[in-house]
Amino acid sequence: MKQLPSLDELRDWLAQNPGSGVREIARAFGIKGPMRRELRPLTDALADEGLLPRRRANARDMGRLPPVAVLEITGPDDAGDLFATPVEARLEGMTPRILVVTGPRDGALGAGDRVLARLQEVRAPDHDYQARPIRKLGTNPARVLGIFRAGSQGGRITPIDKGADREWIVPAGETGGAQDGELVEAQALGRASMGLPRAKVTDRLGDPGAPKAVSLIAIHQHGIRDHFPDTVVAEADAMTPAGPEGREDLTGLPLMTIDPADARDHDDAIAVLPDDDPGNDGGFVIWVAIADVAHYVRPGSELDREARMRGNSTYFPDRVVPMLPDRLSGDLCSLHEGVDRACMAVRMVIDARGVKLAHRFVRGVMRSRASLTYGQAQAAEDGRHDAQTEPLAAEIGALFAAYRALRAARAQRQPLDLDLPERRIELSEDGRVASVAFRERLDAHRLVEEFMVLANVAAAEELVRRRSPLLFRVHEEPSPEKLDALREVAVASGFTLAKGQVLQTRHLNNLLAQAEGTEFDELINISTLRSMTQAYYAPQNFGHFGLALRAYAHFTSPIRRYADLIVHRALIAAHGWGDDGLARSDTERLEETATLISEAERRSMAAERDTNDRYLAAFLADRIGDELSGRVSGVTRYGLFIKLDETGADGLVPVRSLGDEYFRHDAETQQLVGERSGVVFGLGQRAVVKLAEAEPETGGLVLELLEIEGQAVVRSRARPGRRGAVGRKAGKLRAGKAKAQRKAERKRRG
């Protein structure tokens, strides 16, 4: 029997289809006949929220807005006050003027944004209502990205989004000159009374099969700002290099940058000297110098407003969408070899065990001795010097000596130690996927990471000590529900995860160590990762669980993260280093900024992930029918996700292809269980699949399951009471799990 949608599903659908009514909802969700009566309580609740018009309206209500309504922000007035209009104005002959009163947790709102808000009628000279936002709805008008198909009366758009199952009608005169087969961006129009939703073409993006379209699709689909306004570019172009006035001279330090071979900028430099303090035998002085972006990007400037809206740079295999124009990111704020550059630097003293004893921040001017790649630095450490690293042998040796001390301190601290290999998509000159390889992990990578973590900790500690406002990088511990789910997986695999005590990363590391080298290694790593919360930015300090740190802030990448720029400004203000420090406007909207840039980070991650999916689907498109190996990486009620060994791509095995019985989804243990056969499909199981479909336009892969845990998958109808080999193995797994639970219970009772 078809199930009714939930209230959240209906709210999300209405956010994407403004102006729709009960009839459109019923049609969209396939609700017919008697079920429409069951839908009524849900639509009444939506009407109470102002998301749907009521079935009837009394005459006395026609001149007044409901207490809760959907509003569209029209923008601030000259005084900076934010105003809005109701999406479904019930007043005849006039549009009420609504003042939007936001709080610190409401996030940034701009013209065109839609919010669900509570309304209060007021008697004011310039507005009729005050509104307090409840939550921000999906952006509107809805954006559509898809393939245009020309017709006799306009055309249609087939969305490229995964899972989109409907087309959009483009009326004649709204095609924007698009040609058949072009990739286009469109804007939703008001719905017709019958049929498909309508849209108008707003941007033509060209051939969807061209390599450049892969990242362009993600950029447009996720709303990544990829074009700098003329005013922003002009402001950046007018910049001149910062002078040495008021800065500490650091040009004598052996600072150098270590970056990937294809790095587009160099925003951090490092150096290590032996500590000459006789009381710190075997200790080191570590310098980390970061480009002084705050000197160029001032609070309230056009550059600042644009950077804040972008939140961060976004990285794709074929391009970077930077937070700052190239004049800054690639020039004035890039620590090029042999060039004097303004910087913010921290001097940190550690002992022989890697424990930080002291730190001091300075605003200085530096000159990089060399721009090395990770491979060069690692080769030098391994005794294989080239012409560039030979003169720096002692300096590079000091870097690695300090790293070994920090590694010892890390082992004591025990941050979360997940082992999940990363893959790198290599592109050919024409922009197509040439290969997919494991991303190399060298000690040189870990060295730079440890130095950056130490500098970020010092920044947080410094600003906390000075009681300065700042943005912390927050990573909270897993929820009890996610921990229980992880514990279920651990017990079913024959391992233990401590219960009844304050969770620490060492407990999770102990679980990972138990699984290391076993058949459950990847399962436990994946399950542990899935139990983690997502990190975010906040003005309050809730600690960083994953790194096992009490206070953490991002200081080391202000070229590509706005949070780091805020921390730099806070350090400038706290030390009295100039008039370009944390402004009052920065402080007043820290909550709003934290929300804004956390959301921007999630958008970038989604765009990067979708781009990789499309590249991988294109890479595999000519291998339809091939047998591939992998491991179950996700379990949902509609199927299994298999991560392929060769490419790291995730493909879907639809549940309907697993057999002609009903499969029950156990969300806690992340399993699909066949009700008749008892067969169990779960996270981490080894699989052999056949590639059935590869859609480069959406990035979707559809797989057919051939083997699971070395056993062939039989899809014929199972007789009641009979189990196949996989079912028997699953039964043993459950029996083992029950035995382990009974043993733990006996031990608890003592």
N, C-alpha and C positions, 0 to 999 in steps of 0.2 A: 504494500500500500504506500502511495506517495506521501511523504511527510511534509508538514508545513514548514516554511522557513522560520528561522528564529527572528526575534526583534532586531538583533544586531545585523543579521543579513538583510533585513528589510531597510534598516536605516542606511546601510552602505549602498544599497541599490538606489534608494531615493536620492542620496547625495550625488550619484552619477546620473540620475534621470529626474532632474528638478521639474516640478509642475505635473508630475504623474499622479494618477488617482488610483482608486481601488481596482478599477477595471484593468488598468495597465499592469498593476501588480499581479493580478490573477492570471493575466495572459503570459507575463514574463516567467512566472513560476509554475505554469501548467496546472493551475488550480481550477477545477471545474465542478459543476453540479453541487451536491450537498456539502462538499468541502468548503465552498465559499462561505457557508454559515460559520464554519469553524475558524475561518480567517477573520471574522468580524471583531472578536476581542483584541486581536493584534492591531488591526487598523484603527480601532477606537483608541488604543493606547498611543499610537502614532499621532492621531489627531490631537490627543491631550498634550503631546509634545510640540504641536504646531507643525509637524512634518507632513500632515495630510489635512485637507479641508474636511470639516465635519459633514456627516451625511445630511444634516439639516441645520439651518441657521435661523434663529429667531430674529425678528425684525429689530429688536432692541440691541442685538449684537452686531448689526451690519456696520455701524459707525465706529467700532472699536476693535483694536487688534487683540488677539488672544494673549494670555499671560506668558506663553512660551511660543516663539516663532523663529523661523529661519530668516536670517538677515543677510543682505549682501553689503559688504563694506564699500562705500563710495569714495573713501579717502579722507585725509585730514583737511581741515580748513586752514585759513591763514594763521590762526592762533595755535594750530597743532592738535586741535580736538578732533577725535575720530567720529565720523558719522556713517549711518547706514540707512538702507531702505528695506522694507519687508519684501521677501520674494513673492509672497502671495498677498498683496495688498487687498484688504477687504473693504477699504473705503472707496467710495465712488466719487470720481471727479477730483481727487487730490491724493498726493502721496505724503504720508506723515514723515516728519523729520525726527530721526532717532539719534540721540547721543550715546555712543558706546563707551562705557566705563570699564576699563580693563584693570585686572589685578596683576601682581608679579608673576603668577603662574599661567597666565593666559597665552603667552607666546606672542610673537610678532604678527600683526594683522595689517594687510595692505589692501588697496583697491582691488575688487574682484573676489576677495576671500568670502567664504560663506561660513556663518556661525549659527549654532543653535543657541538662543539667548532667552533669558527671562526679561520681560518688559514691565516697566512701571510707568503709568501715565503721569505726566507732570504738567505744571503750568509754568512754562518758561518762555521768555521772549523769542528764543531762536530754535526751540525744539519742543516736540510734543510728548516724547517718550525718552526714558533712560533705559539702556539695555546692559545687562551683565552677561557676558558670554558663559555658556555652559561647556561647550567644546567646539572646536573648529571642525567643519565638515570638509568633505573633499572639494578640491578647487573647482571652480565653475566659471565659465562654461566648461563642460567636460572636454578634455583633449582626446583626439582620436588619432592614432598613428597606424597607417595601413597601406595596402596596395589599392590604387584607384583603378576601377574597371569602367571604361566609358560605355555609355548607353545612348539610346536615341533621345532620351529626355534627361540629360545630366549624366548620372552614373551611380556607382556604388563603391563603398570602401570596405575591403576585407581587412579587419584588424590583424596586426602581427602579434598582439599579446597572446601569451600562452593561455589556453583555456577559454579564449573569447569564442563564443558560439553564435554570434549574430553579426550581420552586416549593417552598414549605415547607408541610407539613401542620400545622394547628393542631388538636389534639385537643379534644374537647368538655370544657368546664371550664377551658380554657386561653386562651379568647378575650379575657378581660379586659373583656368588655362591648362589644367593637368592633362597629361596624355595617358592613354591606356597603359597599364603596367607600371606606372611611376609610383615611387614611395612618396606619400603625402602626409602632411599633418593637417588635421581638420578640427573644427570647433562645433560642438553640438548645438543644434538649433532646437526650437520648441518642437515637441512631439506632434506628429499628425494624429488625428483621432483614431486611425486604423493603421496597421502595418508596422514596418520597421522604423526605428528612430532616424531622424534626419541630421545632416551635418553639412557644413560648408568648408571647402578647402582653404586653408590659410597659408600653407607653405608647401612648395614642391621640393622634394629632397633627391629626386633623380632615380637612377637605376638601383633597385633594392638588392640586386646581386653583386653590385660593385663592392670591393673590399672595404672602402671607406664608409659604406652604409652601415656596416655592422655596429661600430661604436656610435655613429650618428643616430641610429635607431634608439639605442639606450639613452643617449643624451636627451633626445626629445621626449622619449617615453617617461623618463623619470624627472623631467623638469630641471636638468642640470644647466646652469647659466653658462653658455659657451661663447658669448659675444660681449665684449666690454663696450659700454657706452662711450661715445666720443669724448665726453667730459672726463671720464676716468683715464682714458688713454692720454689725453692732453695733460692732465695733472701729473701722470707718471713721466711723460716725456720731458716735462719742464724741470724734473729733479736734477740736482747736481750732487756729486759725491760729498759725503760728510767730511768735514775737516777734523784735524786733531784737537781742536780747542776743547778743553774740559774733559779730555779722555786720557786714560792711562796708556802709556806706550808699551804695547805687548809685541812689537815687531821683532824683538830679540828672542822670543820663545820659538822652539822648534815645532810649531804648529803645522799640521798637515791634514788634508781631507782624505777620507777613504770612502768610496762610493761604488755602486755598480758600474760596470763598464759603459752602460748606456745612460748614465745619469745626465739629466738635463740641467741640474743646478747643484751647487755645493753650499749648503747652509750651515754645516757644522764642521769644526776642526778640533783636533785633539793633540795633546802633547803630554809627556810624562818625564819628570825629573826625579832623581833620588832625593829623599828628604835629608837635608843636612843637619837636622836637629838630632843631637846625640841621644836624646830621650826617646827617639822613634827609630830604633835600629831596624833596618830592613824595610822601612816605610817608603812611601812614594808621595809625590805631589802631582796630582792629575789636573790638567787644565782642559776645560771644554769651552770653546769659543763659538758663539752663535751670531749669525748676521743680525745687525741692529735694524730690524725692520721698523721698529717703532719710530725711529728718526724720520722715516719717509712717510709712513702711514699714520697721519695724525688723527685724533678723535674728531669726528664731525666732518672730515673731508670726504670728497667723492670717492677716493680710494678706500677709505674706511667703510663707508656705507656699502660699497660693492663687495668688499672682502667679507663683511659680516653676513651679507645675504648668501654668499657662496659657502662660507663656513670652512671650507677646506678645498684643496686640489683633488681632482678625480683622475685616476690613472687607468688607462686602457692599453692593450698591447700595441696599438698603433698611434696613440696620441695621449697628451695630457691636457686636461682642462684646468688651467692654473687658477689659484685664488687671486694672484696678483699679475698685472701685465708683465710682459717679458722684460721691459726696461728695468724692472725691479728684480723679478725672480731669476732672470738669466744674466743680469748685469750688476746693478748697484748692490744687490743683496746676495750675490753669489761670491763665495770666497775663492776667487780664482788664484791660481799659483802666481806668486811674485807680485801681487797687486795689493796695495794698502786698502783695507776695508774696515769700516766702522763695525764694532761688534759689542755684544754683551757677553761677558765671560765669567766663569766661576772657577776659583782655585780651591781644590779639595785635597786634604791631607788624609791618607789612609795608613794604617799600620800594616805590618807584614801579614796579618791574617785577613786583610781586606776590609777592616772595620773603619768607617769614616770617623776621623777625630775632630775635624774642623773644616769650615768652608768660608770663603769670602767672595762676594760678587763685585765685579768692576765693570765700568763702561769704558771701553778702550778702542784702540785701533791696532789691527793685527796684519800680518803678511804671511800667507801660507807658503811653507817651504816646498810643498809638492802636492799634486792632486793624484792620489793613487787609487787603483781599483782594489777590490777585495782580493782578487786573484794575485795581484802584485804583492800586496802586503803579506798574504799567506805564503807565497813562494819565498819571499825574503825571510820570513820566520823559519821556513824549512831549509834555509841555506842556499836557495836558488835566486841570486840577485840579478837584476838587470842594470842597465846604465843609470836608470833613475833612482833605484833603491840602494845601490852600492854605497853612495856617499852618506846614506841615512841609516846604515846598518845598526849603529848604536841606538839611535832614536827609536827605530822600529822594535829593536830588542827590548827597550824599556817599556814600550806600550804593552807587549805581550807579558812581560814580567808582572806589571801591575794587574793585567787581566787575570793572571793565575791567582793572584792574591784575592781579587774580587770574586773569582769563582769559588774559592774556599768559603768566603763569607756567604755567598749565595747558597752553598750546600747547607750551611747552618740555618739560614732563613727558610729554606725549602719553599720557594714559589712553586706554583703548579707546573708540573713537568710533563706536559702532553707531548706525544711523539706522533705527529700526523704530517707525513711528507707533503710538501707543496709542489705543484707542477707549474711549469712556465711555458707559455705559448710562444713559440718562435715563428715570426712572420718572414715570408720571402720579400724580395724587393717590390713585387707587385701587390703586397698587402695580404696575400693568402697564407694560410697556415702551412708552414714547412715541416714543423715537428712539434711534439709535445714532450717535454723532458722534465725530469725531477729538478726542482730548484736546488742548487748546490748550497750546502750549509757548511761553512768553514769556521774555524776559530776566529778568523778575522771578522766575520759577521757578528759572532757572539761578543767579541771584544768591544766593538762599537756600541752594541746594544747595552752592555753592562755599563759603559761610560755614560751613555745617555740616561739610563735609569738612575744612576748615581746623581747626575746633574739635576734631573727632575725632582728627585727626593730633596736635594739641597734647596731648590727653589721653593718647594712647598714648606719646608721647615723654616726657611728664612722669612717668608711672608706670614706664616702663622706666628712666629716669634715677634714680628713687628706689628701684629694685629692688623694687617692690611687685607682689604677685600681681595679675593682672587677666585679663579675657577679651578676647582679640583677635578682630577680625573678619578671617577668613582667606579668601583667594581664591587658590587655587593655579593654576599655569599648566596649560594643556591637556596631556593625556597624549600621548605620541608617536603612539599609534594614531589619536587624534582629529585630530592635526595632519596625519598622512598622508592621512586621509580628506578634510580640508579642502583639502590641496594637490592631491589628485586632482580635486576640483570646480573649483579655480582653474585648473589646467592645461587641463581640458576646456573651460573658458570663455575660454581665450586669455590668462590672466593668470599671474603668477608669485608665489610665496611663498617667501621665502628659506629655504634648507635648510643644515644643517651648521654652524649657529651658535646661540648662546644666544638663545632666542626673547624678544623684547621686544614690548610693545604697539605700538611704532612700526612693526614689521614687518606686523602685522595692519592697522594704519591705512593703510599703504601699499597693501595689497591692496584695502581698502575704497575708497581714493581711485581706484585703477585702474578699479574697477567703477562708480564714481559716474557717473550719467547714461547708462549703457549699459543694454541689455536684461537684463543679468545683475546689475544693482544689488541688487535684492531677494534674489536667489539667494545672492549672496556674503554679504550681511548675515545672512540666515537661517542659512547654513552656518557662518559665524563664531560666531554665537550658540550653535549646537548643539555647537560644538567646546569651549565653555567648561565648566569644572567648576563645581559649585554651591558658593557661599560658605557658610561655617559658622563657628561659634564654637569657640575653643580657648584653653587657658591658655598654649599655646606660640605663638611668633610665627613664622609661615611667610610673612608678607608678604601684600600685596594686589595680585595681578597685574593685575586689570582697571583699578584706579585708579593703577597704577604707583607704589605707595607701599611703603616698607620696613616700616612699622609703622602699624597702623590699629586703632582701637577705637571702639565706639559709645558716645557720651557724650550725644547731643543729644535723646534721646526716652525718658527713664525712665518716662513715663506709660504707654507702649505697648510697651516692650521691657525684659525683665528683665536682659539683658546690660548695658544702660546703667545700670541701678540698681547692678549690681555694680561698674561703673567709678566711679560716684559714691561708693560706699562706700570704694573703694580710695583715692580722692583725699582723702576725709575722714580716713581712717586715716593716710595718708602725711603729711598736714599737721597732724595732731593737733587737728582741729576739733571733736571731740566723741566721745561714747561710742556713736554710731550708725554708725560706720564699718564697714569689712570685719571681720567676726567670724571667730573661729577656725573655726567651723563652715562659713562661706563658703569659706574658704581650703582646708579639708580636702576639700571636695567640688566643687572647681572643675571637674575633669574630668567628673564626673557632671552638674553643672549645664550644662556646655557641650553635652554629648550631649542632655540633656533639652530644652533650649531650641532646639537645632538641629532636633530632631525636631518640636517644636511649630511651628516656622516652616514646615517642609515640609507639615505637616498644614493649617495655615492657607492656604498657597498653593494646595494641592489643593482645599480647600473653596471658596475664592474663585473658582478656575478653573471648578469644576463648577457653581457658582451662575450664573456668567456664561453657561456653555454652556446651562443650562436656560432662562434668560431669553431668550437668542438663539433657541433652538429654539421657544419660545412666540411670539416676535416673528415668526418665519418660518412658523409652522404654517399660516397661511391663504394661503400663497403656493406650495403644492404645484403643480408643473408649470411654474413660472416658470423662465426661463433667466437665469442669473447668471454673472458673470465673476469670475475669481479666479486664484490662482497655486498651484502645487504646493508645499505647505509641509512635507510629510512623505511618506516612501516606506517601506512595510513589505511583508513577503511576502504580506500579505492585502489590500493595496490602497493607494490613494493618498489622502492628506489634502489637501484644497483649502481654502486660506484665502480666503474670499469678500471681494471688494473693499469692498462696501457696508457690511458689518457687522463684518468681522474674524472671523466665526465659522468654525470648522473643520468640514468635512464629509468623510465617507468615500465614496470611489468603490471599491466592492468589486472585488477582482481578477477575480472570476468574470464581472463585467459588462464587462470590457475586451476580451473576445474568447474564442474557443473553442480557443485554443492555450495552451501552458504558458508562464508568465512567470517568468523567473529573477530572483531578488532579489539585487542586488549591494549588499551592505551598505557597502562602502568608498566607492563612488561615489554611493550613494543613488539607485539606478535599478532599474526593472523592465524587463527586456528580453524581448521575444517571441522564442521560440526559432525559429519558422518565418519570421515576417515581418521580424524584426530591429528592429521598432518599439521605441523607447526612451522611457520615461517617467521624468523626473527632477526633482529639486528646482528650483524657480524657474520652471518652464515656465508660460507663460500658458495659461489654460484657460477654456472656456465649458462650463457644466454645467447640467443640469436638476435642480431640487429634487424628489427622489422621495419622501422621508419626512422628517418632523420630529416628534420625540418629546419634548415638554416635560418629561415625567416623568423621562426619563433624560438629556436634553440632547443626544441623538444626532441627527445629520443624515446622511441617505443621499443621495448624489448620483449622477447618471448623466452620464458624460463625453460631451460632444457634439463639442468641438473641443479640440485641443492645438496650441499655437504656430500658430494660424491655419488649421490643417488639420483637416478633418472626420475623425472617428474612424470607421473602417470595421470592423465586427465580423464580417464574413463570413469564412469559412475562407480563409486565404491559401495559394496554391499554392507548393510548394517552389521556392526560388530566386527568387521574386518579392517585391518590396517596394513598399509604398505610399509616398506622399509623405512621411509622417512617418518611415517607416523610412529613406528616403534621407537625410533631414535628420539623423537619428540617426547614420547611417553617416558623414556628413561631420563630425559632432561628434567621433566616435571617431577619424576620420582626422586631424583637427586636433590632437586630444590626442596621438596617436602622433607626429605631426610635431614638436610642441613638446617632447615627451620626447626624441626623437632629437637635436634641436638643443641641448637642455640637456646631453645626454650628450657630444656633440662638444665643447661649450664646456668641460666639466669636464676632458676629456682633454687640452685645450689644443692 
